[in-house]
Amino acid sequence: MLITQRVFWGKKGLMRLTGALPLTTEGRSKELNIRRTMLKLHQIGGFVTLAGFLAQGIIGSQLYKAQGEDYVRLRSLHETMSKAVTISYATTALLSLTTPPPAVGQRRGLSTIKLHKYLAVVHMVGMIATNVLGNRILKNPELKPYHRTAAYTTFAAFTTAIIVLKF
């Protein structure tokens, strides 16, 4: 169980301490329904975030070529979209990180779920790097290629994380 899950769903987690969902058969049944709902929302959020990533990629590539008023307009749009994508990404991640634990432990060896989780680490690091670099570009334009590389890496890992669960 992840530490983020343990805070809510562990033996001494908030759901146990508050009595909201005691660790009983009935309580676990309710938790599994909550888990199912949270993971469905996680999937929907993933697709919304993916659409945002695509839009950001298009806007970002146009921004590289833009000048004058077009540059100012596109930069503003890129910054606004960045905030929206970051909120969507963070919400989607929190849905996964705080979901109740599964009823059965994970299988040994590599599975699509494990691969999805490994890729999540890659795209989370990439998302952080992309945002940090993006916030520093105005003061240091030489960071643009690194920002672009971080963004493309994040997009690739995120897209692959979705694909491995669909096939």
C-alpha positions as CSV (number, residue, x, y, z in Angstrom):
1,M,0.0,0.0,0.0
2,L,1.4,3.4,-0.9
3,I,1.9,5.9,1.9
4,T,-0.8,8.1,0.3
5,Q,-3.2,5.3,0.5
6,R,-2.1,4.3,4.0
7,V,-2.9,7.8,5.3
8,F,-6.6,7.2,4.3
9,W,-7.1,3.5,4.2
10,G,-4.4,1.9,6.5
11,K,-5.3,0.3,9.8
12,K,-4.7,3.7,11.5
13,G,-5.7,5.8,8.5
14,L,-8.2,8.6,8.6
15,M,-11.1,6.4,7.4
16,R,-10.5,4.0,10.3
17,L,-9.8,6.7,13.0
18,T,-12.9,8.7,12.1
19,G,-15.1,5.5,11.9
20,A,-16.2,6.5,8.4
21,L,-15.2,3.1,6.9
22,P,-14.2,0.6,9.6
23,L,-12.0,-2.3,8.5
24,T,-14.8,-4.8,8.2
25,T,-16.2,-6.9,5.4
26,E,-19.0,-4.4,4.8
27,G,-16.5,-1.5,5.0
28,R,-14.1,-3.1,2.5
29,S,-17.0,-3.7,0.1
30,K,-17.8,0.0,0.2
31,E,-14.1,0.8,-0.2
32,L,-14.0,-1.4,-3.3
33,N,-16.9,0.5,-4.8
34,I,-15.2,3.8,-4.0
35,R,-12.0,2.4,-5.6
36,R,-13.9,1.5,-8.8
37,T,-15.3,5.0,-9.0
38,M,-12.0,6.7,-8.3
39,L,-10.2,4.6,-10.9
40,K,-12.9,5.3,-13.5
41,L,-12.5,9.0,-12.8
42,H,-8.7,8.5,-13.0
43,Q,-9.2,7.1,-16.5
44,I,-11.4,10.0,-17.6
45,G,-8.9,12.4,-16.2
46,G,-6.1,10.7,-18.0
47,F,-7.9,11.2,-21.4
48,V,-8.7,14.9,-20.5
49,T,-5.0,15.4,-19.6
50,L,-3.9,13.7,-22.8
51,A,-6.0,16.1,-24.8
52,G,-4.5,19.0,-22.9
53,F,-1.0,17.7,-23.6
54,L,-1.8,17.5,-27.3
55,A,-3.1,21.1,-27.3
56,Q,0.0,22.2,-25.4
57,G,2.2,20.5,-27.9
58,I,0.5,22.3,-30.8
59,I,0.6,25.7,-29.1
60,G,4.2,25.2,-27.9
61,S,5.4,24.3,-31.4
62,Q,3.6,27.4,-32.8
63,L,5.2,29.5,-30.1
64,Y,8.7,28.5,-31.2
65,K,8.0,30.2,-34.6
66,A,5.9,33.1,-33.5
67,Q,7.0,36.7,-33.3
68,G,5.6,40.0,-32.1
69,E,2.0,40.1,-31.1
70,D,1.5,36.4,-32.1
71,Y,4.2,35.4,-29.7
72,V,2.7,37.4,-26.8
73,R,-0.8,35.9,-27.6
74,L,0.5,32.3,-27.9
75,R,2.7,32.6,-24.8
76,S,-0.3,33.8,-22.8
77,L,-2.4,30.9,-24.2
78,H,0.4,28.4,-23.5
79,E,0.7,29.6,-19.9
80,T,-3.0,29.4,-19.3
81,M,-3.2,25.9,-20.9
82,S,-0.2,24.9,-18.7
83,K,-2.2,25.7,-15.6
84,A,-5.2,23.8,-16.8
85,V,-3.1,20.8,-17.8
86,T,-1.3,20.8,-14.5
87,I,-4.6,20.9,-12.5
88,S,-6.0,18.1,-14.7
89,Y,-2.8,16.1,-14.3
90,A,-2.6,16.6,-10.5
91,T,-6.2,15.7,-10.0
92,T,-5.8,12.6,-12.0
93,A,-2.7,11.6,-10.1
94,L,-4.4,12.2,-6.7
95,L,-7.3,10.0,-7.7
96,S,-4.8,7.2,-8.3
97,L,-2.6,7.9,-5.3
98,T,-5.4,8.1,-2.7
99,T,-7.6,5.3,-4.0
100,P,-8.4,2.5,-1.5
101,P,-6.1,-0.5,-2.0
102,P,-7.1,-3.5,-4.1
103,A,-8.7,-6.5,-2.6
104,V,-5.9,-8.8,-3.7
105,G,-2.2,-8.1,-3.7
106,Q,-0.2,-7.7,-6.9
107,R,1.0,-10.6,-8.9
108,R,4.8,-11.3,-9.1
109,G,6.6,-10.3,-12.3
110,L,5.9,-7.5,-14.7
111,S,2.3,-6.8,-15.5
112,T,0.5,-4.0,-17.4
113,I,-0.4,-2.4,-14.1
114,K,3.2,-2.4,-12.9
115,L,4.4,-1.0,-16.2
116,H,1.7,1.7,-15.9
117,K,3.0,2.6,-12.5
118,Y,6.6,2.7,-13.6
119,L,5.7,5.0,-16.5
120,A,3.7,7.1,-14.0
121,V,7.0,7.8,-12.1
122,V,8.6,8.8,-15.4
123,H,5.8,11.1,-16.5
124,M,5.5,12.6,-13.0
125,V,9.2,13.5,-12.9
126,G,8.8,14.9,-16.5
127,M,5.8,16.9,-15.5
128,I,7.7,18.5,-12.7
129,A,10.7,19.2,-14.9
130,T,8.5,20.7,-17.6
131,N,6.8,23.1,-15.2
132,V,10.1,24.1,-13.5
133,L,11.8,24.7,-16.8
134,G,8.8,26.5,-18.3
135,N,8.7,28.9,-15.4
136,R,12.4,29.8,-15.9
137,I,12.4,30.3,-19.7
138,L,11.6,34.0,-19.7
139,K,14.7,34.7,-17.6
140,N,16.8,32.1,-19.3
141,P,15.7,31.4,-22.9
142,E,18.5,28.8,-23.4
143,L,16.3,26.4,-21.4
144,K,13.8,26.1,-24.2
145,P,15.3,22.9,-25.7
146,Y,15.3,21.2,-22.3
147,H,11.7,22.3,-21.6
148,R,10.7,20.9,-25.0
149,T,12.6,17.6,-24.3
150,A,11.0,17.3,-20.9
151,A,7.5,18.0,-22.3
152,Y,8.0,15.4,-25.1
153,T,9.3,12.8,-22.7
154,T,6.4,13.4,-20.4
155,F,3.9,13.1,-23.2
156,A,5.5,9.9,-24.5
157,A,5.6,8.3,-21.0
158,F,2.0,9.4,-20.3
159,T,0.7,8.2,-23.6
160,T,2.5,4.9,-23.2
161,A,1.1,4.5,-19.7
162,I,-2.4,4.8,-21.2
163,I,-1.7,2.4,-24.1
164,V,-0.3,-0.4,-21.9
165,L,-3.6,-0.6,-20.0
166,K,-5.7,-0.6,-23.2
167,F,-3.9,-3.5,-24.9
